Amino acid sequence: MAERGYEAGDVHVAFLPIDAKWDPLRSEPRFVQLLERCDFGV
């Protein structure tokens, strides 16, 4: 879901580092890689 948003250029991707609904995925490698691709500096 988050990856699709990233690929579509969805502005809500900007909230990935702070939105609590993503907390369960924060340790998942794919989620970490997505944050790195977004270059949020986290």
PDB file of N, H, CA, C and O in Angstrom:
ATOM      1  N   MET A   1       0.816  -1.187   0.000  1.00  0.00           N
ATOM      2  CA  MET A   1       0.000   0.000   0.000  1.00  0.00           C
ATOM      3  C   MET A   1       0.863   1.255   0.000  1.00  0.00           C
ATOM      4  O   MET A   1       0.657   2.136  -0.834  1.00  0.00           O
ATOM      5  N   ALA A   2       1.806   1.355   0.898  1.00  0.00           N
ATOM      6  H   ALA A   2       1.973   0.639   1.576  1.00  0.00           H
ATOM      7  CA  ALA A   2       2.675   2.519   0.956  1.00  0.00           C
ATOM      8  C   ALA A   2       3.553   2.604  -0.288  1.00  0.00           C
ATOM      9  O   ALA A   2       3.830   3.692  -0.792  1.00  0.00           O
ATOM     10  N   GLU A   3       3.987   1.443  -0.775  1.00  0.00           N
ATOM     11  H   GLU A   3       3.762   0.559  -0.366  1.00  0.00           H
ATOM     12  CA  GLU A   3       4.811   1.440  -1.979  1.00  0.00           C
ATOM     13  C   GLU A   3       4.022   1.944  -3.186  1.00  0.00           C
ATOM     14  O   GLU A   3       4.560   2.660  -4.030  1.00  0.00           O
ATOM     15  N   ARG A   4       2.772   1.575  -3.262  1.00  0.00           N
ATOM     16  H   ARG A   4       2.335   0.992  -2.576  1.00  0.00           H
ATOM     17  CA  ARG A   4       1.936   2.063  -4.363  1.00  0.00           C
ATOM     18  C   ARG A   4       1.768   3.573  -4.283  1.00  0.00           C
ATOM     19  O   ARG A   4       1.788   4.258  -5.306  1.00  0.00           O
ATOM     20  N   GLY A   5       1.605   4.085  -3.088  1.00  0.00           N
ATOM     21  H   GLY A   5       1.588   3.529  -2.258  1.00  0.00           H
ATOM     22  CA  GLY A   5       1.499   5.529  -2.903  1.00  0.00           C
ATOM     23  C   GLY A   5       2.758   6.242  -3.332  1.00  0.00           C
ATOM     24  O   GLY A   5       2.704   7.302  -3.956  1.00  0.00           O
ATOM     25  N   TYR A   6       3.888   5.657  -2.997  1.00  0.00           N
ATOM     26  H   TYR A   6       3.931   4.796  -2.491  1.00  0.00           H
ATOM     27  CA  TYR A   6       5.170   6.229  -3.398  1.00  0.00           C
ATOM     28  C   TYR A   6       5.279   6.270  -4.920  1.00  0.00           C
ATOM     29  O   TYR A   6       5.635   7.294  -5.502  1.00  0.00           O
ATOM     30  N   GLU A   7       4.968   5.152  -5.546  1.00  0.00           N
ATOM     31  H   GLU A   7       4.678   4.320  -5.073  1.00  0.00           H
ATOM     32  CA  GLU A   7       5.064   5.059  -7.005  1.00  0.00           C
ATOM     33  C   GLU A   7       4.098   6.016  -7.699  1.00  0.00           C
ATOM     34  O   GLU A   7       4.395   6.524  -8.780  1.00  0.00           O
ATOM     35  N   ALA A   8       2.950   6.261  -7.083  1.00  0.00           N
ATOM     36  H   ALA A   8       2.709   5.848  -6.205  1.00  0.00           H
ATOM     37  CA  ALA A   8       1.945   7.148  -7.672  1.00  0.00           C
ATOM     38  C   ALA A   8       2.213   8.614  -7.353  1.00  0.00           C
ATOM     39  O   ALA A   8       1.541   9.496  -7.888  1.00  0.00           O
ATOM     40  N   GLY A   9       3.188   8.881  -6.487  1.00  0.00           N
ATOM     41  H   GLY A   9       3.733   8.164  -6.052  1.00  0.00           H
ATOM     42  CA  GLY A   9       3.490  10.258  -6.119  1.00  0.00           C
ATOM     43  C   GLY A   9       2.478  10.847  -5.137  1.00  0.00           C
ATOM     44  O   GLY A   9       2.289  12.062  -5.083  1.00  0.00           O
ATOM     45  N   ASP A  10       1.839   9.987  -4.371  1.00  0.00           N
ATOM     46  H   ASP A  10       1.992   8.999  -4.414  1.00  0.00           H
ATOM     47  CA  ASP A  10       0.839  10.416  -3.402  1.00  0.00           C
ATOM     48  C   ASP A  10       1.476  11.294  -2.329  1.00  0.00           C
ATOM     49  O   ASP A  10       2.495  10.917  -1.750  1.00  0.00           O
ATOM     50  N   VAL A  11       0.888  12.460  -2.057  1.00  0.00           N
ATOM     51  H   VAL A  11       0.060  12.766  -2.527  1.00  0.00           H
ATOM     52  CA  VAL A  11       1.447  13.382  -1.075  1.00  0.00           C
ATOM     53  C   VAL A  11       1.393  12.824   0.343  1.00  0.00           C
ATOM     54  O   VAL A  11       2.140  13.283   1.208  1.00  0.00           O
ATOM     55  N   HIS A  12       0.533  11.851   0.600  1.00  0.00           N
ATOM     56  H   HIS A  12      -0.074  11.479  -0.102  1.00  0.00           H
ATOM     57  CA  HIS A  12       0.412  11.269   1.928  1.00  0.00           C
ATOM     58  C   HIS A  12       1.646  10.454   2.326  1.00  0.00           C
ATOM     59  O   HIS A  12       1.828  10.129   3.499  1.00  0.00           O
ATOM     60  N   VAL A  13       2.475  10.130   1.361  1.00  0.00           N
ATOM     61  H   VAL A  13       2.327  10.393   0.407  1.00  0.00           H
ATOM     62  CA  VAL A  13       3.716   9.403   1.647  1.00  0.00           C
ATOM     63  C   VAL A  13       4.590  10.237   2.589  1.00  0.00           C
ATOM     64  O   VAL A  13       5.400   9.687   3.334  1.00  0.00           O
ATOM     65  N   ALA A  14       4.429  11.530   2.555  1.00  0.00           N
ATOM     66  H   ALA A  14       3.770  11.976   1.949  1.00  0.00           H
ATOM     67  CA  ALA A  14       5.213  12.410   3.423  1.00  0.00           C
ATOM     68  C   ALA A  14       4.970  12.118   4.906  1.00  0.00           C
ATOM     69  O   ALA A  14       5.790  12.479   5.750  1.00  0.00           O
ATOM     70  N   PHE A  15       3.856  11.471   5.224  1.00  0.00           N
ATOM     71  H   PHE A  15       3.190  11.178   4.538  1.00  0.00           H
ATOM     72  CA  PHE A  15       3.514  11.190   6.611  1.00  0.00           C
ATOM     73  C   PHE A  15       3.995   9.811   7.084  1.00  0.00           C
ATOM     74  O   PHE A  15       3.768   9.446   8.238  1.00  0.00           O
ATOM     75  N   LEU A  16       4.641   9.057   6.224  1.00  0.00           N
ATOM     76  H   LEU A  16       4.825   9.354   5.287  1.00  0.00           H
ATOM     77  CA  LEU A  16       5.117   7.733   6.609  1.00  0.00           C
ATOM     78  C   LEU A  16       6.005   7.743   7.857  1.00  0.00           C
ATOM     79  O   LEU A  16       5.864   6.863   8.705  1.00  0.00           O
ATOM     80  N   PRO A  17       6.904   8.703   7.990  1.00  0.00           N
ATOM     81  CA  PRO A  17       7.776   8.660   9.170  1.00  0.00           C
ATOM     82  C   PRO A  17       7.069   8.997  10.487  1.00  0.00           C
ATOM     83  O   PRO A  17       7.591   8.671  11.553  1.00  0.00           O
ATOM     84  N   ILE A  18       5.904   9.635  10.442  1.00  0.00           N
ATOM     85  H   ILE A  18       5.480   9.900   9.576  1.00  0.00           H
ATOM     86  CA  ILE A  18       5.279  10.107  11.684  1.00  0.00           C
ATOM     87  C   ILE A  18       3.901   9.534  11.967  1.00  0.00           C
ATOM     88  O   ILE A  18       3.436   9.599  13.105  1.00  0.00           O
ATOM     89  N   ASP A  19       3.243   8.980  10.973  1.00  0.00           N
ATOM     90  H   ASP A  19       3.621   8.927  10.049  1.00  0.00           H
ATOM     91  CA  ASP A  19       1.885   8.469  11.162  1.00  0.00           C
ATOM     92  C   ASP A  19       1.929   7.153  11.941  1.00  0.00           C
ATOM     93  O   ASP A  19       2.564   6.187  11.517  1.00  0.00           O
ATOM     94  N   ALA A  20       1.252   7.132  13.074  1.00  0.00           N
ATOM     95  H   ALA A  20       0.737   7.917  13.419  1.00  0.00           H
ATOM     96  CA  ALA A  20       1.280   5.968  13.968  1.00  0.00           C
ATOM     97  C   ALA A  20       0.706   4.702  13.338  1.00  0.00           C
ATOM     98  O   ALA A  20       1.024   3.599  13.783  1.00  0.00           O
ATOM     99  N   LYS A  21      -0.125   4.836  12.321  1.00  0.00           N
ATOM    100  H   LYS A  21      -0.384   5.731  11.959  1.00  0.00           H
ATOM    101  CA  LYS A  21      -0.706   3.630  11.728  1.00  0.00           C
ATOM    102  C   LYS A  21       0.350   2.752  11.059  1.00  0.00           C
ATOM    103  O   LYS A  21       0.103   1.572  10.807  1.00  0.00           O
ATOM    104  N   TRP A  22       1.513   3.313  10.772  1.00  0.00           N
ATOM    105  H   TRP A  22       1.713   4.271  10.977  1.00  0.00           H
ATOM    106  CA  TRP A  22       2.593   2.542  10.154  1.00  0.00           C
ATOM    107  C   TRP A  22       3.539   1.941  11.177  1.00  0.00           C
ATOM    108  O   TRP A  22       4.464   1.221  10.800  1.00  0.00           O
ATOM    109  N   ASP A  23       3.340   2.212  12.455  1.00  0.00           N
ATOM    110  H   ASP A  23       2.588   2.797  12.762  1.00  0.00           H
ATOM    111  CA  ASP A  23       4.233   1.713  13.505  1.00  0.00           C
ATOM    112  C   ASP A  23       4.458   0.197  13.449  1.00  0.00           C
ATOM    113  O   ASP A  23       5.590  -0.244  13.646  1.00  0.00           O
ATOM    114  N   PRO A  24       3.438  -0.611  13.192  1.00  0.00           N
ATOM    115  CA  PRO A  24       3.682  -2.059  13.156  1.00  0.00           C
ATOM    116  C   PRO A  24       4.637  -2.504  12.039  1.00  0.00           C
ATOM    117  O   PRO A  24       5.172  -3.612  12.085  1.00  0.00           O
ATOM    118  N   LEU A  25       4.847  -1.656  11.053  1.00  0.00           N
ATOM    119  H   LEU A  25       4.413  -0.756  11.015  1.00  0.00           H
ATOM    120  CA  LEU A  25       5.702  -2.029   9.919  1.00  0.00           C
ATOM    121  C   LEU A  25       7.111  -1.446   9.998  1.00  0.00           C
ATOM    122  O   LEU A  25       7.952  -1.755   9.154  1.00  0.00           O
ATOM    123  N   ARG A  26       7.373  -0.634  10.970  1.00  0.00           N
ATOM    124  H   ARG A  26       6.690  -0.383  11.656  1.00  0.00           H
ATOM    125  CA  ARG A  26       8.649   0.098  11.027  1.00  0.00           C
ATOM    126  C   ARG A  26       9.879  -0.810  11.037  1.00  0.00           C
ATOM    127  O   ARG A  26      10.945  -0.393  10.585  1.00  0.00           O
ATOM    128  N   SER A  27       9.761  -2.020  11.534  1.00  0.00           N
ATOM    129  H   SER A  27       8.895  -2.358  11.902  1.00  0.00           H
ATOM    130  CA  SER A  27      10.917  -2.926  11.562  1.00  0.00           C
ATOM    131  C   SER A  27      10.976  -3.836  10.337  1.00  0.00           C
ATOM    132  O   SER A  27      11.919  -4.614  10.191  1.00  0.00           O
ATOM    133  N   GLU A  28       9.992  -3.747   9.467  1.00  0.00           N
ATOM    134  H   GLU A  28       9.226  -3.115   9.585  1.00  0.00           H
ATOM    135  CA  GLU A  28       9.970  -4.573   8.259  1.00  0.00           C
ATOM    136  C   GLU A  28      10.977  -4.032   7.234  1.00  0.00           C
ATOM    137  O   GLU A  28      10.987  -2.833   6.956  1.00  0.00           O
ATOM    138  N   PRO A  29      11.805  -4.888   6.684  1.00  0.00           N
ATOM    139  CA  PRO A  29      12.818  -4.444   5.726  1.00  0.00           C
ATOM    140  C   PRO A  29      12.244  -3.660   4.537  1.00  0.00           C
ATOM    141  O   PRO A  29      12.837  -2.669   4.111  1.00  0.00           O
ATOM    142  N   ARG A  30      11.117  -4.088   4.007  1.00  0.00           N
ATOM    143  H   ARG A  30      10.636  -4.894   4.353  1.00  0.00           H
ATOM    144  CA  ARG A  30      10.531  -3.375   2.862  1.00  0.00           C
ATOM    145  C   ARG A  30      10.113  -1.954   3.239  1.00  0.00           C
ATOM    146  O   ARG A  30      10.264  -1.028   2.442  1.00  0.00           O
ATOM    147  N   PHE A  31       9.590  -1.784   4.446  1.00  0.00           N
ATOM    148  H   PHE A  31       9.468  -2.536   5.093  1.00  0.00           H
ATOM    149  CA  PHE A  31       9.184  -0.461   4.903  1.00  0.00           C
ATOM    150  C   PHE A  31      10.415   0.425   5.105  1.00  0.00           C
ATOM    151  O   PHE A  31      10.417   1.593   4.716  1.00  0.00           O
ATOM    152  N   VAL A  32      11.448  -0.131   5.708  1.00  0.00           N
ATOM    153  H   VAL A  32      11.446  -1.080   6.023  1.00  0.00           H
ATOM    154  CA  VAL A  32      12.692   0.606   5.913  1.00  0.00           C
ATOM    155  C   VAL A  32      13.270   1.039   4.572  1.00  0.00           C
ATOM    156  O   VAL A  32      13.717   2.178   4.431  1.00  0.00           O
ATOM    157  N   GLN A  33      13.265   0.152   3.594  1.00  0.00           N
ATOM    158  H   GLN A  33      12.902  -0.772   3.709  1.00  0.00           H
ATOM    159  CA  GLN A  33      13.769   0.485   2.259  1.00  0.00           C
ATOM    160  C   GLN A  33      12.940   1.587   1.617  1.00  0.00           C
ATOM    161  O   GLN A  33      13.481   2.464   0.944  1.00  0.00           O
ATOM    162  N   LEU A  34      11.635   1.543   1.823  1.00  0.00           N
ATOM    163  H   LEU A  34      11.195   0.831   2.370  1.00  0.00           H
ATOM    164  CA  LEU A  34      10.773   2.584   1.270  1.00  0.00           C
ATOM    165  C   LEU A  34      11.112   3.937   1.885  1.00  0.00           C
ATOM    166  O   LEU A  34      11.191   4.937   1.172  1.00  0.00           O
ATOM    167  N   LEU A  35      11.311   3.979   3.185  1.00  0.00           N
ATOM    168  H   LEU A  35      11.247   3.167   3.764  1.00  0.00           H
ATOM    169  CA  LEU A  35      11.693   5.237   3.830  1.00  0.00           C
ATOM    170  C   LEU A  35      13.021   5.743   3.286  1.00  0.00           C
ATOM    171  O   LEU A  35      13.197   6.945   3.091  1.00  0.00           O
ATOM    172  N   GLU A  36      13.944   4.840   3.042  1.00  0.00           N
ATOM    173  H   GLU A  36      13.801   3.863   3.200  1.00  0.00           H
ATOM    174  CA  GLU A  36      15.238   5.231   2.480  1.00  0.00           C
ATOM    175  C   GLU A  36      15.054   5.806   1.079  1.00  0.00           C
ATOM    176  O   GLU A  36      15.694   6.799   0.733  1.00  0.00           O
ATOM    177  N   ARG A  37      14.193   5.198   0.270  1.00  0.00           N
ATOM    178  H   ARG A  37      13.673   4.391   0.550  1.00  0.00           H
ATOM    179  CA  ARG A  37      13.930   5.710  -1.082  1.00  0.00           C
ATOM    180  C   ARG A  37      13.293   7.091  -1.035  1.00  0.00           C
ATOM    181  O   ARG A  37      13.533   7.923  -1.910  1.00  0.00           O
ATOM    182  N   CYS A  38      12.487   7.329  -0.021  1.00  0.00           N
ATOM    183  H   CYS A  38      12.292   6.653   0.689  1.00  0.00           H
ATOM    184  CA  CYS A  38      11.835   8.634   0.126  1.00  0.00           C
ATOM    185  C   CYS A  38      12.823   9.700   0.599  1.00  0.00           C
ATOM    186  O   CYS A  38      12.554  10.895   0.485  1.00  0.00           O
ATOM    187  N   ASP A  39      13.957   9.268   1.126  1.00  0.00           N
ATOM    188  H   ASP A  39      14.176   8.297   1.220  1.00  0.00           H
ATOM    189  CA  ASP A  39      15.012  10.161   1.590  1.00  0.00           C
ATOM    190  C   ASP A  39      14.517  11.118   2.674  1.00  0.00           C
ATOM    191  O   ASP A  39      14.736  12.327   2.594  1.00  0.00           O
ATOM    192  N   PHE A  40      13.850  10.566   3.681  1.00  0.00           N
ATOM    193  H   PHE A  40      13.672   9.584   3.746  1.00  0.00           H
ATOM    194  CA  PHE A  40      13.376  11.367   4.805  1.00  0.00           C
ATOM    195  C   PHE A  40      14.474  11.608   5.836  1.00  0.00           C
ATOM    196  O   PHE A  40      14.309  12.426   6.740  1.00  0.00           O
ATOM    197  N   GLY A  41      15.573  10.912   5.704  1.00  0.00           N
ATOM    198  H   GLY A  41      15.707  10.247   4.969  1.00  0.00           H
ATOM    199  CA  GLY A  41      16.653  11.063   6.659  1.00  0.00           C
ATOM    200  C   GLY A  41      16.390  10.356   7.981  1.00  0.00           C
ATOM    201  O   GLY A  41      16.894  10.767   9.026  1.00  0.00           O
ATOM    202  N   VAL A  42      15.595   9.288   7.928  1.00  0.00           N
ATOM    203  H   VAL A  42      15.186   8.954   7.079  1.00  0.00           H
ATOM    204  CA  VAL A  42      15.297   8.522   9.153  1.00  0.00           C
ATOM    205  C   VAL A  42      16.064   7.221   9.139  1.00  0.00           C
ATOM    206  O   VAL A  42      15.956   6.430  10.076  1.00  0.00           O
TER     207      VAL A  42
END
